[in-house]
Amino acid sequence: MKNKEIILRLSKFELDSNVSIKAYLESGCEESGNGKGVYNENGYSQQYSILWNEGYLCCGFSEGYTINDIIKVLKKRKLSEISGDDFNLRPGELMNGLDSNFETTWNEKEPEQVPNDRELYFRMSINSVSYVWESPSSIEFVIQNGKKGERHTIVLNDDY
């Protein structure tokens, strides 16, 4: 389907209808952030970045995206150009974290036996995090149609 066809199809719904979004990743997603944790009574902080190679990012109906928002993006971009600049999504399920970089700092002295940085990442509380993604392989829009509460799904993929 071409963008014009999709926009025409979307325009049949109430423009202020809420939409949930799932963006399935084609080339991955970079997660960057920092956090703090405790290991064997020793506090630490960690800056990190991980390139997740598979999975999806998403947002629910309550996060404020509407049919009108989707149409605005589709008027500007084709699927391969849609990115985090267009939709602020959170992780749904991210897998195969291949390239990772961790910088761990101990509050006092480093314990004698320390797990690897990746294990410390999974143990800590994350303070701030951001996700950079682009070029999804497909995007699923689920439309909650106004007062009727009906749900309709539209999937955009490489074929459109």
HELIX and SHEET records of a PDB file:
HELIX    1   1 ASN A    3  LEU A   10  1                                   8    
HELIX    2   2 PHE A   61  GLU A   63  5                                   3    
HELIX    3   3 ILE A   67  LYS A   76  1                                  10    
HELIX    4   4 LEU A   79  GLU A   81  5                                   3    
HELIX    5   5 ASP A  117  ARG A  123  1                                   7    
HELIX    6   6 GLY A  146  LYS A  148  5                                   3    
SHEET    1   A 5 ARG A  90  TRP A 106  0                                        
SHEET    2   A 5 ASN A  42  CYS A  59 -1                                        
SHEET    3   A 5 ASN A  18  LEU A  25 -1                                        
SHEET    4   A 5 PRO A 136  ASN A 145 -1                                        
SHEET    5   A 5 GLU A 150  ASN A 157 -1                                        
SHEET    1   B 4 ARG A  90  TRP A 106  0                                        
SHEET    2   B 4 ASN A  42  CYS A  59 -1                                        
SHEET    3   B 4 CYS A  29  TYR A  39 -1                                        
SHEET    4   B 4 SER A 125  TRP A 133 -1                                        
END                                                                             
